[in-house]
Amino acid sequence: MSKASKASLEWFGADIQKALKAHAPAAIYSALEHIEDAAKANAPVDTGELKSSSFRNSRGHSNYRRSSAGLREPKPDKMSGYVGFSAGYARLVEYGTVKVNSKPFFRRAVDGKKHSVLKSFAAKFRELADE
Protein backbone atom coordinates (compact mmCIF):
# COMPACT_ATOMS: atom_id res chain seq x y z
CA MET A 1 0.00 0.00 0.00
CA SER A 2 1.44 3.38 -0.94
CA LYS A 3 1.64 6.35 1.40
CA ALA A 4 -1.00 8.15 -0.66
CA SER A 5 -3.59 5.39 -0.18
CA LYS A 6 -2.91 5.17 3.57
CA ALA A 7 -3.48 8.89 3.93
CA SER A 8 -6.87 8.68 2.17
CA LEU A 9 -8.41 6.26 4.67
CA GLU A 10 -10.83 7.86 7.09
CA TRP A 11 -12.40 6.26 10.16
CA PHE A 12 -16.15 6.70 10.69
CA GLY A 13 -16.59 4.24 13.56
CA ALA A 14 -17.57 6.88 16.11
CA ASP A 15 -20.19 8.29 13.73
CA ILE A 16 -21.61 4.84 13.10
CA GLN A 17 -21.77 4.07 16.83
CA LYS A 18 -23.54 7.36 17.47
CA ALA A 19 -26.07 6.64 14.68
CA LEU A 20 -26.69 3.12 16.00
CA LYS A 21 -27.38 4.37 19.51
CA ALA A 22 -29.75 7.02 18.19
CA HIS A 23 -31.66 5.04 15.57
CA ALA A 24 -31.29 1.28 16.10
CA PRO A 25 -34.20 0.88 18.57
CA ALA A 26 -36.69 2.50 16.15
CA ALA A 27 -35.32 0.50 13.22
CA ILE A 28 -35.51 -2.74 15.23
CA TYR A 29 -39.09 -2.01 16.27
CA SER A 30 -40.10 -1.31 12.68
CA ALA A 31 -38.36 -4.40 11.29
CA LEU A 32 -39.90 -6.75 13.86
CA GLU A 33 -43.35 -5.90 12.50
CA HIS A 34 -42.70 -8.47 9.72
CA ILE A 35 -42.44 -11.30 12.25
CA GLU A 36 -45.32 -10.06 14.39
CA ASP A 37 -47.66 -9.83 11.39
CA ALA A 38 -46.67 -13.27 10.08
CA ALA A 39 -47.06 -14.88 13.52
CA LYS A 40 -50.51 -13.33 13.95
CA ALA A 41 -51.51 -14.60 10.51
CA ASN A 42 -50.28 -18.12 11.42
CA ALA A 43 -51.80 -18.19 14.92
CA PRO A 44 -54.75 -20.54 15.37
CA VAL A 45 -57.98 -18.82 16.34
CA ASP A 46 -60.38 -20.02 18.99
CA THR A 47 -61.36 -16.94 20.96
CA GLY A 48 -59.01 -14.46 19.26
CA GLU A 49 -57.12 -13.76 22.50
CA LEU A 50 -53.89 -15.30 21.20
CA LYS A 51 -53.78 -13.10 18.09
CA SER A 52 -54.71 -9.98 20.02
CA SER A 53 -51.93 -10.62 22.56
CA SER A 54 -49.12 -10.22 20.00
CA PHE A 55 -46.54 -7.54 20.65
CA ARG A 56 -43.15 -6.26 19.63
CA ASN A 57 -40.82 -3.96 21.48
CA SER A 58 -37.38 -2.43 21.47
CA ARG A 59 -35.80 0.15 23.75
CA GLY A 60 -38.33 3.00 23.96
CA HIS A 61 -40.87 1.48 21.53
CA SER A 62 -43.65 -0.96 22.36
CA ASN A 63 -47.15 -2.06 21.42
CA TYR A 64 -47.36 -4.49 24.37
CA ARG A 65 -50.82 -5.26 25.74
CA ARG A 66 -51.09 -7.46 28.80
CA SER A 67 -53.70 -10.16 28.37
CA SER A 68 -55.63 -11.84 31.14
CA ALA A 69 -53.23 -14.19 32.95
CA GLY A 70 -50.62 -12.90 30.57
CA LEU A 71 -46.89 -12.55 30.73
CA ARG A 72 -45.05 -9.42 31.79
CA GLU A 73 -43.44 -7.33 29.09
CA PRO A 74 -39.81 -8.26 28.48
CA LYS A 75 -37.33 -5.40 28.70
CA PRO A 76 -34.92 -5.30 25.75
CA ASP A 77 -31.42 -3.91 26.05
CA LYS A 78 -30.17 -1.07 23.83
CA MET A 79 -29.63 -3.10 20.67
CA SER A 80 -32.34 -5.76 20.77
CA GLY A 81 -36.05 -6.25 20.52
CA TYR A 82 -38.73 -8.82 21.19
CA VAL A 83 -41.69 -10.23 19.35
CA GLY A 84 -44.06 -12.38 21.32
CA PHE A 85 -47.50 -13.12 22.63
CA SER A 86 -48.58 -12.11 26.11
CA ALA A 87 -51.30 -14.77 26.35
CA GLY A 88 -50.06 -17.19 29.00
CA TYR A 89 -50.93 -20.23 26.88
CA ALA A 90 -49.10 -19.12 23.71
CA ARG A 91 -46.14 -21.43 24.35
CA LEU A 92 -48.50 -24.37 24.92
CA VAL A 93 -50.00 -23.79 21.48
CA GLU A 94 -46.56 -23.37 19.91
CA TYR A 95 -44.94 -26.45 21.48
CA GLY A 96 -47.95 -28.57 22.38
CA THR A 97 -48.55 -30.61 25.51
CA VAL A 98 -48.75 -34.30 26.32
CA LYS A 99 -52.40 -34.26 25.24
CA VAL A 100 -52.42 -31.56 22.53
CA ASN A 101 -50.31 -31.46 19.38
CA SER A 102 -48.13 -28.44 18.74
CA LYS A 103 -49.20 -25.74 16.30
CA PRO A 104 -45.92 -23.92 15.60
CA PHE A 105 -47.21 -20.57 14.40
CA PHE A 106 -44.37 -18.44 15.81
CA ARG A 107 -41.33 -20.44 14.69
CA ARG A 108 -42.73 -20.57 11.15
CA ALA A 109 -43.06 -16.78 11.18
CA VAL A 110 -39.47 -16.28 12.36
CA ASP A 111 -38.10 -18.73 9.80
CA GLY A 112 -40.13 -17.21 6.99
CA LYS A 113 -39.37 -13.57 7.74
CA LYS A 114 -35.77 -13.45 8.99
CA HIS A 115 -34.41 -12.15 5.66
CA SER A 116 -37.08 -9.47 5.27
CA VAL A 117 -36.43 -8.33 8.86
CA LEU A 118 -32.76 -7.74 8.08
CA LYS A 119 -33.60 -5.84 4.89
CA SER A 120 -36.24 -3.79 6.67
CA PHE A 121 -33.88 -2.93 9.52
CA ALA A 122 -31.21 -1.74 7.09
CA ALA A 123 -33.69 0.35 5.08
CA LYS A 124 -35.29 1.93 8.17
CA PHE A 125 -31.89 2.60 9.74
CA ARG A 126 -30.69 4.36 6.55
CA GLU A 127 -33.90 6.39 6.44
CA LEU A 128 -33.59 7.50 10.08
CA ALA A 129 -29.85 8.17 9.86
CA ASP A 130 -30.33 10.36 6.76
CA GLU A 131 -32.88 12.61 8.50
C-alpha positions as CSV (number, residue, x, y, z in Angstrom):
1,M,0.0,0.0,0.0
2,S,1.4,3.4,-0.9
3,K,1.6,6.4,1.4
4,A,-1.0,8.1,-0.7
5,S,-3.6,5.4,-0.2
6,K,-2.9,5.2,3.6
7,A,-3.5,8.9,3.9
8,S,-6.9,8.7,2.2
9,L,-8.4,6.3,4.7
10,E,-10.8,7.9,7.1
11,W,-12.4,6.3,10.2
12,F,-16.2,6.7,10.7
13,G,-16.6,4.2,13.6
14,A,-17.6,6.9,16.1
15,D,-20.2,8.3,13.7
16,I,-21.6,4.8,13.1
17,Q,-21.8,4.1,16.8
18,K,-23.5,7.4,17.5
19,A,-26.1,6.6,14.7
20,L,-26.7,3.1,16.0
21,K,-27.4,4.4,19.5
22,A,-29.8,7.0,18.2
23,H,-31.7,5.0,15.6
24,A,-31.3,1.3,16.1
25,P,-34.2,0.9,18.6
26,A,-36.7,2.5,16.2
27,A,-35.3,0.5,13.2
28,I,-35.5,-2.7,15.2
29,Y,-39.1,-2.0,16.3
30,S,-40.1,-1.3,12.7
31,A,-38.4,-4.4,11.3
32,L,-39.9,-6.8,13.9
33,E,-43.3,-5.9,12.5
34,H,-42.7,-8.5,9.7
35,I,-42.4,-11.3,12.2
36,E,-45.3,-10.1,14.4
37,D,-47.7,-9.8,11.4
38,A,-46.7,-13.3,10.1
39,A,-47.1,-14.9,13.5
40,K,-50.5,-13.3,14.0
41,A,-51.5,-14.6,10.5
42,N,-50.3,-18.1,11.4
43,A,-51.8,-18.2,14.9
44,P,-54.8,-20.5,15.4
45,V,-58.0,-18.8,16.3
46,D,-60.4,-20.0,19.0
47,T,-61.4,-16.9,21.0
48,G,-59.0,-14.5,19.3
49,E,-57.1,-13.8,22.5
50,L,-53.9,-15.3,21.2
51,K,-53.8,-13.1,18.1
52,S,-54.7,-10.0,20.0
53,S,-51.9,-10.6,22.6
54,S,-49.1,-10.2,20.0
55,F,-46.5,-7.5,20.7
56,R,-43.2,-6.3,19.6
57,N,-40.8,-4.0,21.5
58,S,-37.4,-2.4,21.5
59,R,-35.8,0.1,23.8
60,G,-38.3,3.0,24.0
61,H,-40.9,1.5,21.5
62,S,-43.7,-1.0,22.4
63,N,-47.1,-2.1,21.4
64,Y,-47.4,-4.5,24.4
65,R,-50.8,-5.3,25.7
66,R,-51.1,-7.5,28.8
67,S,-53.7,-10.2,28.4
68,S,-55.6,-11.8,31.1
69,A,-53.2,-14.2,33.0
70,G,-50.6,-12.9,30.6
71,L,-46.9,-12.5,30.7
72,R,-45.1,-9.4,31.8
73,E,-43.4,-7.3,29.1
74,P,-39.8,-8.3,28.5
75,K,-37.3,-5.4,28.7
76,P,-34.9,-5.3,25.8
77,D,-31.4,-3.9,26.0
78,K,-30.2,-1.1,23.8
79,M,-29.6,-3.1,20.7
80,S,-32.3,-5.8,20.8
81,G,-36.0,-6.3,20.5
82,Y,-38.7,-8.8,21.2
83,V,-41.7,-10.2,19.4
84,G,-44.1,-12.4,21.3
85,F,-47.5,-13.1,22.6
86,S,-48.6,-12.1,26.1
87,A,-51.3,-14.8,26.3
88,G,-50.1,-17.2,29.0
89,Y,-50.9,-20.2,26.9
90,A,-49.1,-19.1,23.7
91,R,-46.1,-21.4,24.4
92,L,-48.5,-24.4,24.9
93,V,-50.0,-23.8,21.5
94,E,-46.6,-23.4,19.9
95,Y,-44.9,-26.4,21.5
96,G,-47.9,-28.6,22.4
97,T,-48.6,-30.6,25.5
98,V,-48.7,-34.3,26.3
99,K,-52.4,-34.3,25.2
100,V,-52.4,-31.6,22.5
101,N,-50.3,-31.5,19.4
102,S,-48.1,-28.4,18.7
103,K,-49.2,-25.7,16.3
104,P,-45.9,-23.9,15.6
105,F,-47.2,-20.6,14.4
106,F,-44.4,-18.4,15.8
107,R,-41.3,-20.4,14.7
108,R,-42.7,-20.6,11.2
109,A,-43.1,-16.8,11.2
110,V,-39.5,-16.3,12.4
111,D,-38.1,-18.7,9.8
112,G,-40.1,-17.2,7.0
113,K,-39.4,-13.6,7.7
114,K,-35.8,-13.5,9.0
115,H,-34.4,-12.1,5.7
116,S,-37.1,-9.5,5.3
117,V,-36.4,-8.3,8.9
118,L,-32.8,-7.7,8.1
119,K,-33.6,-5.8,4.9
120,S,-36.2,-3.8,6.7
121,F,-33.9,-2.9,9.5
122,A,-31.2,-1.7,7.1
123,A,-33.7,0.4,5.1
124,K,-35.3,1.9,8.2
125,F,-31.9,2.6,9.7
126,R,-30.7,4.4,6.6
127,E,-33.9,6.4,6.4
128,L,-33.6,7.5,10.1
129,A,-29.9,8.2,9.9
130,D,-30.3,10.4,6.8
131,E,-32.9,12.6,8.5
